[in-house]
């Protein structure tokens, strides 16, 4: 079947042709996606509903071409998650390679975690489950648990060039060297950013090291865009969506993305909602996430047999876990900074209308992110919450 972009009418016809609904059943099709690179539809019949996600050949905003291979990879990842972490992902019903279309479970009774945190709603055990998901989805594709030849074949399959280019540019380069002039800096902070980011040679050195690590260190098959907007929750459950940025890269990249977006939620509860209870809840969830990661990594290595005797060394394993956690802090800083001064923002920042408050929040994030990027090892012995609170107080005093 030749590729064509579905609309509401043809989406219903297609769903019925796939026997998802009866031919005479009343079915509605609603576009629910708000992203820039894909189309997402909810198809709802009399008893069942499904989500269709389809990749177009062009970006929706700029009409720039973007490889549709990303949907092949997302379908692969959903299938992988269904097998490796079945309770953490929507069910994949089928993938139409010709149409670049995924049919998956409708998470209609789940809530988006970013929006829930911004509304002051919290779910017990969420970050503990996120830590478990990260470990159980990442470690099986490492050198410890996957045959090296199979790993090489899988790496050649997961060749996500366009999406990796986006990450390498928007996350790992442009926040430090604005060579494409796409950064979006809060009014009045242009000189502050120039002095504290663009002219900081030590920071740019660390950014270059992290970019090289992302490109060359193929530790595991990562999600690649694991933030609170791609996490859906309800009491006792967590679901992960949108793994279209998946690639082989450092494990700490996924971990750092989760951690950074928890800090965005923390700042929003502190500075916008003015909720002491909300801020304390998120601080606790951050600590639980970090502890859950360390504990889950340790338990996984103890329970699962390492296939290569070269790596079955307790000292090496302990060092490896420490490296994962150190990288988490570094990449957390990269995510915080790129969302603050880069051109891809988060709602927690864009919804702050008061200019003075936005400038203060940006300064907190700029300085905290620099601390994480340049001194990640220090957070192995220093509570990251206390470091954040230190920058929060320091900026308020300026």
C-alpha positions, 0 to 999 in steps of 0.5 A, spaced: 500 500 500 502 506 497 504 511 503 498 516 504 497 521 510 490 519 514 485 524 516 479 523 520 475 520 515 480 516 512 482 514 518 475 511 520 475 507 513 482 504 515 481 502 522 474 498 519 478 495 514 483 492 519 477 489 523 478 494 529 471 496 528 465 493 525 463 495 518 456 498 520 459 501 527 459 508 529 466 511 530 469 517 531 476 520 529 479 525 533 486 528 532 489 529 539 497 530 538 500 537 539 507 535 537 511 538 531 513 531 527 507 526 527 499 525 527 496 522 533 488 520 532 484 517 537 479 512 534 473 511 538 467 506 537 461 503 541 466 499 545 473 500 544 478 505 542 485 505 539 490 510 538 493 511 531 500 515 530 503 516 523 509 519 521 509 524 515 514 526 511 515 533 513 515 537 519 508 540 521 511 547 522 517 548 517 515 543 512 522 540 512 523 533 510 524 528 516 526 521 515 520 516 517 524 511 519 523 514 526 516 510 526 520 504 524 524 505 530 518 507 535 514 501 533 520 496 534 521 500 541 514 499 543 514 492 541 521 491 545 517 495 551 511 490 551 516 484 552 521 487 557 517 491 561 510 490 559 507 494 565 510 500 563 508 501 555 501 501 551 500 495 548 502 495 540 497 492 536 500 492 529 505 497 525 503 498 518 510 499 515 507 502 508 503 507 512 508 509 517 502 508 522 502 505 529 496 502 532 496 502 540 492 502 546 488 508 548 491 510 555 484 514 556 484 513 563 491 515 564 494 522 565 500 526 563 505 527 568 507 534 566 500 536 567 499 533 573 505 536 577 503 542 574 496 541 577 499 539 584 497 532 583 501 527 585 501 519 585 505 515 590 510 510 587 511 514 581 518 515 581 520 509 584 516 505 578 520 510 573 527 508 576 525 500 575 523 502 568 529 505 566 533 499 569 529 494 566 529 497 559 536 499 559 540 493 562 538 488 557 541 491 551 548 492 555 554 488 554 552 485 560 546 481 558 546 481 550 550 477 546 555 482 542 554 479 535 546 480 536 548 487 539 552 489 533 546 487 529 541 491 533 545 497 533 546 497 525 538 496 525 537 502 530 540 507 525 536 513 527 540 519 524 535 524 523 533 524 531 540 523 533 542 529 529 536 533 533 539 531 539 546 533 538 544 539 535 538 542 540 541 539 546 548 538 546 551 544 542 546 550 541 545 551 548 553 553 548 554 555 541 549 558 538 551 558 531 544 557 528 542 563 532 536 559 534 536 560 542 530 563 545 533 567 551 528 571 556 528 578 555 533 582 559 538 576 560 541 576 553 548 579 557 547 574 563 547 568 558 553 571 554 557 571 560 555 565 564 554 560 558 557 563 551 563 565 554 565 559 559 570 555 556 570 550 562 563 549 561 564 548 553 569 543 554 564 539 559 559 540 553 564 537 548 566 531 552 558 530 553 557 530 546 562 526 544 560 521 550 553 521 547 555 520 540 560 514 541 558 511 548 553 506 546 552 503 552 544 501 551 538 502 547 535 508 550 528 511 550 532 518 548 526 523 550 524 520 556 521 527 560 514 528 564 511 529 557 512 522 555 510 519 561 502 517 563 500 515 570 494 513 574 494 510 581 499 505 581 501 505 574 506 508 569 506 508 562 511 510 557 510 513 550 514 516 544 520 512 544 521 515 537 528 518 539 531 511 541 538 510 539 544 506 542 547 512 547 549 513 554 544 510 560 545 516 563 542 520 558 535 517 559 536 518 567 538 525 566 532 527 562 527 524 567 531 528 573 531 534 570 524 534 568 522 533 576 526 539 577 522 543 572 516 540 576 519 542 583 520 550 580 513 550 578 510 548 584 515 553 588 514 559 584 508 559 580 503 555 585 507 557 591 505 550 594 510 548 600 507 541 600 507 540 593 514 542 593 516 538 598 512 532 595 516 533 589 523 533 593 521 527 596 519 524 589 526 526 586 530 522 592 526 516 591 527 516 584 535 517 585 535 511 590 530 507 586 535 507 580 541 505 585 537 500 588 534 497 582 541 497 578 544 493 584 539 488 585 539 487 577 546 485 577 545 481 583 539 477 580 541 476 573 547 472 570 552 476 566 553 473 560 561 475 559 566 473 564 570 479 563 565 483 566 563 479 571 567 483 576 564 486 582 568 492 582 567 493 575 560 493 576 560 498 582 564 502 578 559 502 572 553 503 576 557 510 579 558 512 572 551 511 570 549 516 576 554 521 575 552 521 567 545 522 570 547 528 573 551 531 567 545 530 562 540 532 567 544 539 567 544 539 559 536 538 559 535 543 564 539 548 560 537 547 553 530 547 555 531 554 559 535 558 553 534 553 547 528 553 542 524 547 545 521 550 552 517 546 557 510 548 559 513 550 566 517 555 564 513 558 558 507 559 562 510 564 567 508 570 565 511 575 570 518 577 567 522 578 573 519 571 576 521 568 569 528 571 569 529 569 576 527 562 575 532 562 568 538 564 573 536 559 578 536 553 572 542 556 568 547 556 575 544 549 577 545 546 570 552 549 570 554 546 577 551 539 574 555 539 568 561 541 570 561 537 577 557 531 576 561 527 581 560 532 587 553 529 587 555 522 589 556 525 596 552 531 596 544 531 596 542 534 589 536 537 593 541 541 597 545 543 591 538 546 588 536 549 594 543 553 595 542 556 588 535 558 589 537 562 595 543 565 592 539 567 586 534 570 590 539 574 594 542 577 588 
